[in-house]
C-alpha cells in the first residue's frame, strides 16, 4: 500500500530564541532545579521568558513517536524516516532503546533507522530528536536499574552511556518511557512482574534518582558542548496507576512530560469505554463499579480522562511543561452487551482461562482479577500484539488509516500485507456494517458494528480538534502522538482498490491549530489564588513517607515535611500554605482524621473546584491548603518537621508555597521560581515560653496557647488538658501524658 506525499516544511530552520541572553537564569524554565556548579545554557533552547523556542510558526509542541520496527521487512506497511512529516512536528521521539548491562542499548534495525533519521534531520534541523528508552516491551531493564543498594552506581553508568549515545548519534535529548514506576502490584507488562513486584517499594525513589542524575549529567554535557540537551518522559494518565507514584516529584527535573492520555479503557477488563476521553461524563462503568462516583470523599470526580490527568500534573509543573498524548490507534471489544451503541457496555471473554497474561484467569493473573474483555479480532485488530504462544492477542488495535476503511465499510486490498486471510479465517472478513458515532461530552468517536456487536474506540479530526482547543485554552505545552504511522489520508470516496492509507491528516490539523496558538503557560503559579512574595527563603516543603503497597493507598497518607535550610531556627506559630491540584477532592485530613471541613482539623482548604467533574472538567487548577505550626514548635537550622496529611485522589506538588512568620511572608526555595529574590535569613521573633512552674495550673480550655506552653528539660511543651504539678515528659506514655512535646528548644 502507498503512503501520502509528505507535507511541505515551511520552517526547516530556526534562529536563536527571542529574548535570550548570556544570563541563563532568565531563560531557565520556572520550577526547573539548577544543577550546582553548572551554567546550563538554557538560552540556547529557551526564550528570555523561559519558554521552549520551536520557531516562529510552532507556538506549541507537536511531538511524534517514531516506531523503529516498522521497516516493512516482514511485508507489512513500512514507515521510514523519509515518511515523517518533519514540517508539521516540533520533536521526534525514536522508540525504543532499552537497558542492557546498565547501559543504553539499541537493536540491529535501529542503527540503519537512526542513520536515515539523521539524513532527514540535516534537512530539518528545527525538529529536535530524542532517543526514547523503555516502552511497554522494553521497560524490564529499568526496574533493575533503579533499585537495589547499588542503584546510584548503576544509574550513573546508564546516564553516562545516554550522554555518550546522544553525542555520537546526534540526538537532542533523552526520553524515558518507564511503564511503570508505581508501588501498585501487578501493573505494567505482566512479563515484568517477577522483576517489578519484589521492588515496588523502591521504584519511585529510584526513578527520582534516575531523573535527577540524567538532568545533572545532561546539563554538564550541555555546558561542555555548547548545546542544550532535553530530558522528557512519557507518564501515566491513569488515576489508578498514579496512586502508587507518590507526588511525582521527579517531573521537576524534566523539560516537559508527555501524558499518555490514552489506554483509559481496554480489553484487560470487560468495561467497554473510550480509549482517550477528554472529559468524564459520570457514566464510566468501571469507575461506577469501583464506587468512585458514590464515595463521598472522592467528591464525584472521575479520573479516567485527559482533563483530570492534565490537572493532576499541574501541581508539579506549569501548563507549558505538560503535553497531552493523542492515540493514532483504536481499542475495541466484540460481543458487547448493553450501553449506547456499545458505549459503556460490557464484554467478557467466555473462557476466562484464555485471557491474555495477567488478566482474567489468564497466565499469571492474581486471584480476584476482574474478568477480561472479549477483544475484537481479525479485520478489527490488525495492529495486534502476539501471545506467548505466538497467536493473535485480541484487543481491537488498529491504525487509524485502517479504521477509516472499516468506517467506509470496505475490505481493502492490502489485507495480505497486514496478515489477513479472509478465505480461511472468518474473523478476517468484512462482516456487517460499521457506523461512526460521536459523544460530545467525552469528545470521543467510535465505530459500532451492530451485527458483530463490535465497538472500536477511534480518534479522528473531530477528536483532534477538541484536544487542540483544550491545549490552546489551558496553556498546555502541546501534544504528543503515539504513533506517527497511524495517521491517515483518504480519497473522497474510499474503495477496496483505492482505500485510505498512511497519511498526515491529523498531524497536519494539529500543526494548523497549534502553530499559532499563542504562548504556552510558563508560570507554575498561574491559576493560584496565592500572592507569592518576591523574596524566597532557603526552605523546602515536600510530601514524604508515602506508605507502600496497594492496601495503604486509600486514602493517601504521606507527611508534609517542612525543612529549614537557613542558619537560624524558626520559632513556632508560623503559617504554612501551598497549592495542591484539583485532581483530588476539596478535602484533606490531619493525623487524627480531622478534616479541613471541621473546626478541629489542623488543615484549612480553599477549594479550586467542588463537586463532580462530568462534562465540564475540573474548573480550577489548585486548592489552597494552609496549616499553622504550633506555637513554640521550633524548627532548628538544618532540621525538619513532619505534619501528617491525608487526601483521597492522587496529586502532585506541593506548589506555590509560602511561610508567614512574625517577620513577614516568604516564598520557599523548593519551588525553584524564576526571578525570585533571595531573602537571606527568615526574620522571626521566635518563642518566649517560660519555664514550667509546678505551682501553676495550666488549662487549655480557658487559657491561650501562649499561656499553656512551657520550657522544660530542653524541650517546649503544651498542655493537652488541665494539669498542675505534673512535670512534662514524666507521664506513663504519650497518650496519658498531659503535655505534648513540641520539640527541642534549639
C-alpha positions as CSV (number, residue, x, y, z in Angstrom):
1,X,0.0,0.0,0.0
2,X,1.1,3.6,-0.6
3,X,1.8,6.5,1.7
4,X,0.6,10.0,1.0
5,X,3.2,12.6,-0.1
6,X,5.0,14.2,2.8
7,X,3.7,17.8,3.5
8,X,6.0,20.7,2.9
9,X,8.2,22.0,5.7
10,X,7.7,25.8,5.8
11,X,10.2,26.4,8.5
12,X,13.1,23.9,8.4
13,X,15.5,26.1,10.3
14,X,15.1,28.5,13.2
15,X,17.4,31.1,14.7
16,X,18.2,31.9,18.3
17,X,15.4,32.1,20.8
18,X,14.0,35.7,21.2
19,X,14.8,37.5,24.4
20,X,17.7,35.1,25.1
21,X,20.9,36.5,26.6
22,X,24.1,35.4,28.3
23,X,22.1,35.3,31.6
24,X,20.9,31.7,31.5
25,X,18.9,32.2,34.7
26,X,16.5,34.4,32.7
27,X,15.8,31.6,30.3
28,X,15.5,28.8,32.9
29,X,12.0,27.3,32.9
30,X,10.1,28.1,36.0
31,X,10.4,25.3,38.6
32,X,13.4,23.6,36.9
33,X,16.1,22.9,39.6
34,X,19.5,24.3,38.8
35,X,22.5,21.9,38.5
36,X,25.0,23.0,41.1
37,X,28.2,24.4,39.7
38,X,27.0,24.4,36.1
39,X,26.0,27.4,34.0
40,X,23.4,25.4,32.0
41,X,22.9,27.1,28.6
42,X,19.1,27.4,28.8
43,X,19.2,30.4,26.5
44,X,20.2,28.1,23.6
45,X,16.7,26.4,23.8
46,X,14.5,28.7,25.8
47,X,13.4,32.3,25.3
48,X,14.0,35.0,27.9
49,X,10.6,34.2,29.4
50,X,11.5,30.5,30.0
51,X,9.5,29.1,27.1
52,X,11.0,26.5,24.7
53,X,11.7,28.0,21.3
54,X,10.4,25.9,18.5
55,X,10.2,28.5,15.7
56,X,8.0,31.4,14.6
57,X,5.3,29.1,13.3
58,X,5.3,26.5,16.1
59,X,4.0,28.0,19.3
60,X,3.1,24.7,20.9
61,X,4.8,21.3,20.7
62,X,3.8,18.6,18.3
63,X,5.8,15.5,19.4
64,X,5.7,12.4,17.3
65,X,6.8,9.0,18.3
66,X,8.6,7.1,15.5
67,X,8.4,3.3,15.9
68,X,11.7,1.8,14.8
69,X,10.2,-1.6,14.0
70,X,8.0,-0.5,11.0
71,X,10.7,-1.3,8.4
72,X,8.4,-3.3,6.1
73,X,10.9,-6.2,6.0
74,X,8.1,-8.6,7.1
75,X,5.8,-7.5,4.3
76,X,3.7,-5.1,6.4
77,X,3.4,-1.4,5.5
78,X,6.6,0.4,6.2
79,X,7.1,3.8,7.8
80,X,10.6,5.1,7.5
81,X,12.3,8.4,8.4
82,X,11.6,9.8,5.0
83,X,7.9,9.4,5.7
84,X,7.9,11.6,8.8
85,X,6.0,14.9,8.4
86,X,9.0,17.0,9.5
87,X,7.4,20.3,8.8
88,X,4.4,19.5,11.0
89,X,6.1,18.3,14.1
90,X,8.5,20.0,16.6
91,X,10.1,17.0,18.2
92,X,10.5,13.3,17.3
93,X,11.0,10.6,19.8
94,X,12.7,7.4,18.5
95,X,11.1,4.3,20.0
96,X,12.7,2.3,21.6
97,X,16.1,1.9,23.2
98,X,16.5,-0.4,26.2
99,X,18.8,-1.1,29.1
100,X,21.5,-3.8,28.9
101,X,24.3,-4.1,31.4
102,X,23.1,-0.8,32.9
103,X,23.7,1.0,29.6
104,X,21.5,2.4,26.9
105,X,21.3,-0.1,24.0
106,X,19.5,-0.4,20.7
107,X,18.7,-3.2,18.3
108,X,20.2,-4.0,15.0
109,X,17.4,-2.4,12.9
110,X,17.8,0.8,14.8
111,X,21.3,1.5,13.5
112,X,20.1,1.9,9.9
113,X,17.0,3.8,11.1
114,X,19.0,6.3,13.0
115,X,21.3,6.9,10.1
116,X,18.3,7.6,7.9
117,X,16.8,9.8,10.6
118,X,19.9,11.9,10.8
119,X,19.9,12.4,7.0
120,X,16.4,13.7,7.2
121,X,17.2,15.8,10.3
122,X,20.0,17.5,8.4
123,X,17.3,18.9,6.1
124,X,15.0,19.9,9.0
125,X,17.3,20.9,11.9
126,X,14.4,22.8,13.6
127,X,13.0,19.4,14.7
128,X,14.5,18.1,17.9
129,X,15.1,14.4,18.2
130,X,15.1,12.4,21.4
131,X,16.0,8.7,22.0
132,X,13.2,7.1,24.0
133,X,14.1,4.4,26.4
134,X,11.6,1.8,27.6
135,X,8.1,1.4,26.4
136,X,5.7,-1.5,27.2
137,X,8.0,-4.2,26.0
138,X,11.4,-2.7,26.9
139,X,10.9,-1.4,30.4
140,X,12.2,-4.5,32.2
141,X,15.7,-3.2,32.5
142,X,14.6,0.0,34.1
143,X,13.2,-1.9,37.1
144,X,16.6,-3.4,37.9
145,X,18.5,-0.3,37.0
146,X,16.8,2.0,39.7
147,X,16.6,-0.5,42.6
148,X,19.0,-2.2,45.0
149,X,21.8,-1.0,47.2
150,X,23.9,-0.2,44.2
151,X,21.1,1.7,42.3
152,X,23.0,5.0,42.2
153,X,26.1,3.4,40.8
154,X,24.0,1.7,38.1
155,X,22.2,4.9,37.3
156,X,25.5,6.8,36.9
157,X,26.6,4.2,34.4
158,X,23.4,4.4,32.5
159,X,23.3,8.2,32.4
160,X,26.9,8.4,31.2
161,X,26.0,6.0,28.4
162,X,23.0,8.0,27.5
163,X,25.1,11.2,27.2
164,X,27.6,9.3,25.0
165,X,24.8,7.9,22.9
166,X,23.1,11.2,22.1
167,X,26.5,12.8,21.3
168,X,27.5,10.1,18.9
169,X,24.1,9.8,17.2
170,X,23.3,13.5,17.1
171,X,20.1,13.4,19.3
172,X,18.9,16.4,21.1
173,X,17.9,14.6,24.3
174,X,16.6,11.6,26.2
175,X,13.1,10.5,26.8
176,X,12.3,7.9,29.5
177,X,9.2,5.8,28.9
178,X,9.1,3.8,32.2
179,X,5.9,1.6,32.3
180,X,5.5,1.9,35.3
181,X,7.4,3.1,38.5
182,X,4.4,2.6,40.7
183,X,4.1,0.9,44.1
184,X,0.9,-0.8,42.9
185,X,1.4,-4.6,42.5
186,X,0.7,-6.4,39.2
187,X,0.8,-3.3,37.0
188,X,2.8,-2.8,33.8
189,X,3.7,-5.6,31.5
190,X,2.8,-9.0,33.1
191,X,6.0,-10.4,31.8
192,X,7.9,-8.0,34.0
193,X,6.0,-8.8,37.2
194,X,8.6,-11.3,38.5
195,X,11.1,-8.4,38.4
196,X,8.9,-5.5,39.2
197,X,6.7,-6.7,42.1
198,X,9.5,-7.5,44.6
199,X,10.9,-3.9,44.3
200,X,7.7,-1.9,44.2
201,X,8.5,0.0,47.3
202,X,11.8,1.2,45.8
203,X,10.6,2.3,42.4
204,X,9.7,6.0,42.9
205,X,12.8,6.7,44.9
206,X,14.9,5.1,42.2
207,X,13.0,6.8,39.5
208,X,13.8,10.1,41.2
209,X,17.5,9.3,41.3
210,X,17.4,8.4,37.6
211,X,15.8,11.7,36.6
212,X,18.0,13.8,38.9
213,X,21.2,12.1,37.6
214,X,20.2,12.4,34.0
215,X,19.3,16.1,34.4
216,X,22.6,16.9,36.0
217,X,24.7,14.9,33.5
218,X,22.8,16.3,30.6
219,X,23.3,19.8,32.0
220,X,27.1,19.3,32.3
221,X,27.2,17.9,28.8
222,X,25.2,20.9,27.5
223,X,27.6,23.3,29.1
224,X,30.6,21.4,27.6
225,X,29.1,21.0,24.1
226,X,27.6,24.4,23.7
227,X,24.1,23.0,23.0
228,X,21.1,22.2,25.2
229,X,20.0,18.6,25.8
230,X,16.4,17.9,26.6
231,X,15.0,15.4,29.2
232,X,11.4,14.2,29.0
233,X,9.3,11.3,29.9
234,X,6.1,9.5,28.9
235,X,3.9,9.4,32.1
236,X,0.8,7.6,33.0
237,X,-2.6,9.4,32.9
238,X,-4.5,6.8,34.9
239,X,-5.8,7.9,38.3
240,X,-5.4,4.3,39.3
241,X,-1.8,3.8,38.3
242,X,-0.5,7.2,39.6
243,X,-1.9,6.5,43.0
244,X,1.3,4.5,43.5
245,X,3.6,7.2,42.1
246,X,3.6,9.4,45.2
247,X,3.6,13.1,44.2
248,X,5.7,12.5,41.0
249,X,8.4,14.8,42.3
250,X,10.9,13.6,39.5
251,X,8.9,15.6,37.0
252,X,10.6,18.8,38.1
253,X,13.9,17.6,36.5
254,X,12.4,17.3,33.1
255,X,11.9,19.9,30.4
256,X,8.4,18.5,30.0
257,X,6.3,15.4,30.5
258,X,4.2,13.7,27.8
259,X,1.0,12.5,29.4
260,X,-0.1,9.2,27.9
261,X,-3.8,10.3,27.7
262,X,-5.0,7.1,26.3
263,X,-5.5,3.5,27.3
264,X,-8.0,4.6,29.8
265,X,-10.1,1.6,28.8
266,X,-9.1,-1.6,27.1
267,X,-9.8,-5.3,27.0
268,X,-7.8,-6.1,30.1
269,X,-11.2,-5.9,31.6
270,X,-14.8,-6.1,30.3
271,X,-15.8,-2.4,30.8
272,X,-16.4,-1.0,27.3
273,X,-15.4,2.6,27.0
274,X,-13.4,5.2,25.1
275,X,-9.6,4.9,24.6
276,X,-8.9,8.7,25.2
277,X,-11.8,10.6,26.7
278,X,-11.1,14.3,27.1
279,X,-13.7,14.6,29.9
280,X,-15.5,12.4,32.3
281,X,-19.3,12.0,31.7
282,X,-20.3,10.5,35.0
283,X,-21.2,7.2,33.3
284,X,-17.9,5.3,33.3
285,X,-19.0,1.8,34.4
286,X,-15.5,0.9,35.6
287,X,-15.4,3.8,38.0
288,X,-19.0,3.3,39.0
289,X,-18.5,-0.3,39.9
290,X,-15.4,0.7,41.9
291,X,-17.5,3.1,43.9
292,X,-15.6,6.2,42.8
293,X,-18.7,8.2,41.9
294,X,-20.6,7.2,45.1
295,X,-17.8,7.5,47.7
296,X,-18.3,10.8,49.4
297,X,-14.7,11.6,50.0
298,X,-13.9,11.4,46.2
299,X,-16.4,14.2,45.5
300,X,-17.8,12.5,42.4
301,X,-14.6,13.1,40.5
302,X,-14.0,10.7,37.6
303,X,-10.3,10.1,36.9
304,X,-10.1,8.2,33.6
305,X,-9.9,11.3,31.3
306,X,-7.4,13.7,29.9
307,X,-8.6,16.8,31.8
308,X,-8.1,15.0,35.1
309,X,-4.6,13.9,34.1
310,X,-3.6,17.3,33.0
311,X,-4.8,18.9,36.2
312,X,-3.1,16.2,38.2
313,X,0.3,17.2,36.8
314,X,-0.3,20.9,37.4
315,X,0.9,20.5,41.0
316,X,4.3,19.5,39.7
317,X,4.7,21.7,36.5
318,X,3.4,24.8,34.8
319,X,0.9,24.1,32.0
320,X,3.6,24.6,29.3
321,X,5.7,21.7,30.6
322,X,2.8,19.3,30.1
323,X,1.9,17.8,26.7
324,X,-1.2,15.8,26.0
325,X,-0.9,12.4,24.3
326,X,-3.1,11.5,21.4
327,X,-3.5,7.9,20.2
328,X,-3.4,7.3,16.4
329,X,-4.8,3.8,17.1
330,X,-8.0,2.1,18.2
331,X,-9.0,-0.2,21.1
332,X,-12.1,-2.4,20.9
333,X,-14.3,-5.3,22.0
334,X,-16.6,-7.7,20.3
335,X,-19.8,-9.4,21.7
336,X,-20.7,-6.2,23.5
337,X,-23.8,-6.1,25.6
338,X,-25.7,-3.0,26.6
339,X,-24.6,0.6,26.5
340,X,-25.4,3.2,23.9
341,X,-24.3,1.6,20.6
342,X,-21.8,-0.2,22.7
343,X,-20.5,2.8,24.7
344,X,-20.4,1.9,28.4
345,X,-21.5,-1.6,27.7
346,X,-19.8,-4.8,28.8
347,X,-17.9,-7.6,27.1
348,X,-16.4,-10.6,28.8
349,X,-14.4,-13.4,27.2
350,X,-16.4,-16.6,27.6
351,X,-13.5,-18.8,28.7
352,X,-11.5,-16.6,31.2
353,X,-8.7,-19.1,31.2
354,X,-7.9,-17.9,27.7
355,X,-7.4,-14.3,28.8
356,X,-4.1,-12.7,28.0
357,X,-1.4,-13.0,30.6
358,X,-2.1,-11.1,33.8
359,X,-5.8,-10.6,33.1
360,X,-9.0,-12.5,34.0
361,X,-7.9,-16.1,34.8
362,X,-5.1,-16.0,32.3
363,X,-1.5,-17.0,32.9
364,X,-0.1,-15.2,36.0
365,X,-3.3,-13.3,36.9
366,X,-3.6,-12.9,40.6
367,X,-6.7,-14.1,42.4
368,X,-9.6,-11.6,42.2
369,X,-8.5,-10.1,38.9
370,X,-11.5,-8.7,37.0
371,X,-12.7,-10.7,34.0
372,X,-11.0,-9.8,30.8
373,X,-13.0,-8.5,27.8
374,X,-13.7,-10.2,24.5
375,X,-11.2,-8.3,22.4
376,X,-12.0,-7.6,18.8
377,X,-10.1,-9.9,16.4
378,X,-9.1,-10.3,12.7
379,X,-10.0,-7.4,10.5
380,X,-10.8,-5.4,13.7
381,X,-7.3,-6.0,15.1
382,X,-4.5,-5.7,12.5
383,X,-2.0,-3.9,14.8
384,X,-2.3,-6.7,17.4
385,X,0.4,-8.0,19.8
386,X,1.1,-11.7,19.9
387,X,0.6,-14.0,22.8
388,X,3.4,-16.0,24.4
389,X,2.2,-18.9,22.2
390,X,2.6,-16.8,19.1
391,X,-1.1,-16.2,18.5
392,X,-3.2,-13.1,18.0
393,X,-3.8,-11.1,21.1
394,X,-7.4,-9.8,20.7
395,X,-7.6,-6.1,21.6
396,X,-9.2,-4.3,18.7
397,X,-6.0,-2.4,18.0
398,X,-5.7,-0.8,14.5
399,X,-4.0,2.2,13.0
400,X,-6.5,5.0,12.2
401,X,-5.9,4.6,8.5
402,X,-7.4,1.1,8.7
403,X,-10.2,2.2,11.0
404,X,-11.2,4.7,8.3
405,X,-11.6,1.9,5.8
406,X,-13.8,0.0,8.3
407,X,-15.8,3.2,8.7
408,X,-16.2,3.2,4.9
409,X,-17.3,-0.5,5.0
410,X,-14.7,-1.7,2.5
411,X,-12.5,-4.7,2.5
412,X,-9.2,-3.0,1.4
413,X,-6.7,-4.5,-1.0
414,X,-3.8,-4.6,1.5
415,X,-5.3,-7.4,3.6
416,X,-2.4,-9.8,2.9
417,X,0.1,-7.2,3.9
418,X,-1.4,-6.9,7.4
419,X,-1.8,-10.6,7.9
420,X,-5.5,-11.0,6.9
421,X,-6.7,-14.2,5.2
422,X,-10.4,-13.8,4.7
423,X,-10.8,-17.0,2.7
424,X,-9.6,-19.2,5.6
425,X,-10.4,-17.1,8.7
426,X,-13.9,-15.8,9.2
427,X,-12.8,-13.0,11.6
428,X,-10.6,-11.6,8.8
429,X,-13.7,-10.9,6.6
430,X,-15.7,-7.8,6.4
431,X,-18.9,-8.6,8.1
432,X,-21.8,-6.4,9.0
433,X,-21.7,-2.6,8.8
434,X,-19.7,-0.1,10.8
435,X,-21.3,3.2,11.8
436,X,-19.3,6.1,13.3
437,X,-20.7,7.7,16.5
438,X,-19.6,10.8,18.4
439,X,-20.1,11.7,22.1
440,X,-19.9,15.4,22.7
441,X,-19.4,15.1,26.5
442,X,-16.3,12.9,26.4
443,X,-15.2,14.3,23.0
444,X,-14.7,10.8,21.6
445,X,-15.7,8.9,18.4
446,X,-16.2,5.2,17.9
447,X,-17.3,2.6,15.4
448,X,-20.2,0.3,16.1
449,X,-20.9,-2.9,14.2
450,X,-24.4,-4.0,15.2
451,X,-24.2,-7.4,13.6
452,X,-20.9,-8.4,15.4
453,X,-21.6,-6.2,18.5
454,X,-18.1,-4.8,17.9
455,X,-17.1,-1.5,19.5
456,X,-13.9,0.2,18.3
457,X,-12.8,3.4,20.0
458,X,-11.3,5.8,17.4
459,X,-9.5,9.1,17.0
460,X,-10.1,11.4,14.1
461,X,-10.0,15.0,13.2
462,X,-13.1,15.9,15.4
463,X,-11.3,14.5,18.5
464,X,-8.0,16.1,17.5
465,X,-9.7,19.4,17.2
466,X,-11.2,19.1,20.7
467,X,-7.8,18.2,22.1
468,X,-6.1,21.1,20.2
469,X,-8.7,23.5,21.5
470,X,-8.1,22.2,25.0
471,X,-4.3,22.7,24.7
472,X,-4.8,26.3,23.5
473,X,-7.3,27.2,26.2
474,X,-5.4,25.5,29.1
475,X,-1.9,26.8,28.2
476,X,-0.6,23.3,27.8
477,X,2.7,22.9,26.1
478,X,1.4,20.9,23.2
479,X,0.6,17.3,22.2
480,X,2.4,14.0,21.9
481,X,1.4,11.5,19.2
482,X,1.6,7.7,19.6
483,X,2.4,6.9,16.9
484,X,3.0,8.8,13.6
485,X,2.5,5.7,11.4
486,X,-1.2,5.5,12.5
487,X,-2.2,8.7,10.7
488,X,-4.4,8.5,7.6
489,X,-5.1,10.0,4.2
490,X,-8.4,9.2,2.5
491,X,-9.7,9.7,-1.0
492,X,-13.0,11.5,-1.4
493,X,-14.7,8.0,-1.7
494,X,-12.6,5.2,-0.4
495,X,-12.9,1.9,-2.3
496,X,-11.3,-1.5,-2.0
497,X,-8.8,-0.6,-4.7
498,X,-8.3,3.0,-3.6
499,X,-8.6,2.8,0.2
500,X,-7.4,5.1,3.0
501,X,-3.7,4.7,3.7
502,X,-0.9,6.1,5.8
503,X,-1.0,9.9,5.7
504,X,-0.9,13.1,7.6
505,X,-4.4,14.3,8.1
506,X,-4.4,14.5,11.9
507,X,-0.8,15.7,12.3
508,X,-1.4,18.5,9.7
509,X,-4.6,19.5,11.6
510,X,-2.6,19.7,14.8
511,X,0.1,21.8,13.2
512,X,-2.5,24.2,11.8
513,X,-4.3,24.6,15.1
514,X,-1.3,24.8,17.4
515,X,1.3,26.5,15.2
516,X,-0.2,29.9,16.0
517,X,-2.0,29.1,19.2
518,X,0.0,31.7,21.2
519,X,2.4,31.3,24.1
520,X,2.0,28.4,26.4
521,X,1.8,28.8,30.2
522,X,5.2,29.5,31.6
523,X,4.4,30.1,35.3
524,X,3.8,27.4,37.8
525,X,1.7,29.8,39.8
526,X,-0.7,30.6,37.1
527,X,-4.2,29.8,38.4
528,X,-3.2,30.0,42.0
529,X,-5.1,32.3,44.4
530,X,-1.8,32.9,46.3
531,X,0.0,36.2,46.1
532,X,3.6,35.0,46.0
533,X,6.2,37.3,47.6
534,X,9.2,38.4,45.6
535,X,11.6,37.2,48.3
536,X,12.3,33.5,48.8
537,X,13.9,31.9,51.8
538,X,16.0,28.7,51.9
539,X,13.2,26.5,53.0
540,X,11.7,23.4,51.4
541,X,8.3,21.7,51.6
542,X,7.6,18.2,50.2
543,X,5.4,15.2,50.6
544,X,7.3,12.3,52.1
545,X,7.0,8.8,53.7
546,X,4.3,7.5,51.4
547,X,3.2,4.0,52.6
548,X,4.0,1.3,50.0
549,X,1.5,-1.3,48.8
550,X,-2.0,-1.1,47.4
551,X,-3.7,-1.6,50.8
552,X,-2.2,1.5,52.3
553,X,-3.1,3.9,49.5
554,X,-6.8,4.5,50.3
555,X,-6.6,7.3,51.3
556,X,-3.1,8.5,50.6
557,X,-1.3,9.3,53.8
558,X,2.1,10.9,53.4
559,X,3.6,13.6,55.6
560,X,4.2,17.3,54.8
561,X,7.9,17.9,55.5
562,X,9.0,21.5,56.1
563,X,12.8,21.8,56.1
564,X,14.7,24.8,57.4
565,X,17.9,25.2,55.4
566,X,18.7,28.6,56.8
567,X,21.3,29.2,59.5
568,X,18.8,30.2,62.2
569,X,15.9,28.4,64.0
570,X,12.4,29.3,63.1
571,X,10.0,29.7,66.0
572,X,6.6,28.2,66.2
573,X,3.3,29.9,65.2
574,X,4.3,30.3,61.5
575,X,1.7,29.7,58.9
576,X,2.4,27.3,56.0
577,X,0.4,27.5,52.8
578,X,0.7,25.7,49.5
579,X,-1.3,24.6,46.5
580,X,-2.4,21.1,45.6
581,X,-4.1,20.3,42.2
582,X,-7.8,19.9,41.9
583,X,-7.3,16.3,40.8
584,X,-8.3,15.4,44.4
585,X,-11.5,16.4,46.1
586,X,-11.5,19.5,48.3
587,X,-10.9,17.6,51.5
588,X,-7.8,16.9,53.4
589,X,-7.5,15.4,56.9
590,X,-4.9,15.6,59.6
591,X,-3.2,12.7,61.5
592,X,-6.2,12.5,63.8
593,X,-8.6,12.1,60.8
594,X,-10.0,15.6,61.4
595,X,-11.0,17.1,58.1
596,X,-10.4,20.5,56.7
597,X,-14.1,20.9,56.8
598,X,-14.2,20.6,60.6
599,X,-13.3,23.2,63.3
600,X,-10.8,20.9,65.0
601,X,-8.8,20.0,61.9
602,X,-5.2,21.2,61.6
603,X,-5.6,21.9,57.9
604,X,-7.7,24.5,56.1
605,X,-8.6,24.3,52.4
606,X,-9.8,26.9,50.0
607,X,-11.3,24.9,47.1
608,X,-10.4,25.5,43.4
609,X,-13.1,23.0,42.3
610,X,-16.1,21.5,44.1
611,X,-18.5,18.7,43.0
612,X,-18.3,16.2,40.1
613,X,-16.2,16.9,37.0
614,X,-18.6,15.3,34.5
615,X,-19.0,17.3,31.3
616,X,-17.1,20.4,32.1
617,X,-13.9,19.0,33.7
618,X,-12.2,20.4,36.8
619,X,-12.9,24.1,36.9
620,X,-9.8,25.3,38.7
621,X,-6.1,24.2,38.8
622,X,-5.5,24.4,42.5
623,X,-6.9,24.0,46.0
624,X,-5.1,26.2,48.6
625,X,-4.1,24.3,51.8
626,X,-3.0,26.0,55.0
627,X,-1.9,25.0,58.5
628,X,-0.4,26.8,61.4
629,X,2.6,25.4,63.1
630,X,2.1,25.2,66.8
631,X,3.3,28.0,69.0
632,X,6.9,27.1,70.1
633,X,7.2,24.2,67.7
634,X,10.7,25.3,66.7
635,X,12.4,24.2,63.5
636,X,16.1,24.3,64.2
637,X,18.6,25.3,61.5
638,X,19.1,22.3,59.2
639,X,16.2,20.4,60.7
640,X,12.6,19.5,59.6
641,X,9.2,18.9,61.0
642,X,6.7,16.4,59.6
643,X,2.9,17.1,59.6
644,X,0.6,14.2,58.7
645,X,-1.9,14.8,55.9
646,X,-4.5,12.6,54.2
647,X,-6.2,13.1,50.8
648,X,-8.3,10.8,48.6
649,X,-7.3,11.1,45.0
650,X,-3.7,11.4,43.7
651,X,-1.9,14.7,43.5
652,X,1.4,16.2,42.6
653,X,3.1,19.1,44.3
654,X,3.0,20.9,46.7
655,X,3.3,24.1,44.7
656,X,3.5,27.8,45.2
657,X,4.3,27.5,48.9
658,X,4.6,30.4,51.4
659,X,5.6,30.6,55.1
660,X,4.4,33.5,57.1
661,X,6.2,34.3,60.3
662,X,6.2,37.3,62.6
663,X,8.7,38.9,60.2
664,X,6.6,38.6,57.1
665,X,5.7,36.2,54.3
666,X,8.4,34.2,52.3
667,X,8.3,32.0,49.3
668,X,10.1,28.7,49.5
669,X,13.3,27.8,47.6
670,X,11.9,24.3,46.8
671,X,9.6,25.9,44.2
672,X,12.6,26.9,42.1
673,X,10.8,30.1,40.9
674,X,12.2,32.2,38.1
675,X,13.1,35.7,39.1
676,X,12.6,35.2,42.9
677,X,14.8,37.3,45.2
678,X,17.0,35.6,47.9
679,X,15.5,36.8,51.2
680,X,18.6,35.7,53.2
681,X,17.6,34.8,56.8
682,X,14.0,34.5,57.9
683,X,13.0,37.2,60.3
684,X,11.2,35.7,63.3
685,X,10.7,36.8,66.9
686,X,10.9,33.2,68.0
687,X,9.3,31.6,71.0
688,X,9.2,33.2,74.5
689,X,7.7,30.4,76.5
690,X,8.5,30.5,80.3
691,X,9.9,27.6,82.3
692,X,7.4,25.1,83.7
693,X,6.0,26.1,87.0
694,X,5.0,23.3,89.3
695,X,2.7,25.5,91.3
696,X,0.8,26.9,88.3
697,X,-2.4,25.3,86.8
698,X,-2.4,25.0,83.1
699,X,-5.8,24.7,81.3
700,X,-6.0,24.8,77.5
701,X,-9.8,25.0,77.8
702,X,-9.6,28.5,79.3
703,X,-6.1,29.7,78.5
704,X,-4.3,30.7,75.2
705,X,-1.7,28.6,73.5
706,X,0.9,31.0,74.8
707,X,-0.2,30.6,78.4
708,X,-0.2,26.7,78.3
709,X,3.2,26.4,76.6
710,X,6.3,26.0,78.7
711,X,10.0,25.2,78.5
712,X,11.3,22.1,80.4
713,X,14.3,19.9,80.1
714,X,15.5,21.3,76.8
715,X,12.1,20.9,75.1
716,X,9.0,23.0,74.6
717,X,5.7,21.5,75.8
718,X,2.0,22.4,75.5
719,X,-0.7,21.2,78.0
720,X,-3.3,18.9,76.4
721,X,-5.7,19.2,79.3
722,X,-5.8,20.7,82.8
723,X,-2.7,19.9,84.7
724,X,-0.8,21.1,87.8
725,X,2.4,19.8,89.4
726,X,2.9,17.2,86.6
727,X,6.4,17.6,85.1
728,X,6.4,17.5,81.3
729,X,7.6,14.2,79.9
730,X,7.0,12.1,83.1
731,X,3.7,10.5,82.1
732,X,3.4,6.7,81.6
733,X,3.2,7.1,77.8
734,X,2.3,9.7,75.2
735,X,-1.4,9.0,75.4
736,X,-1.6,9.5,79.1
737,X,1.0,12.3,79.3
738,X,-0.8,15.7,80.0
739,X,1.9,17.5,77.9
740,X,2.5,17.4,74.2
741,X,6.2,17.5,73.3
742,X,6.7,20.3,70.7
743,X,10.4,19.5,70.1
744,X,13.7,20.9,71.2
745,X,14.2,24.5,72.2
746,X,17.1,24.9,69.8
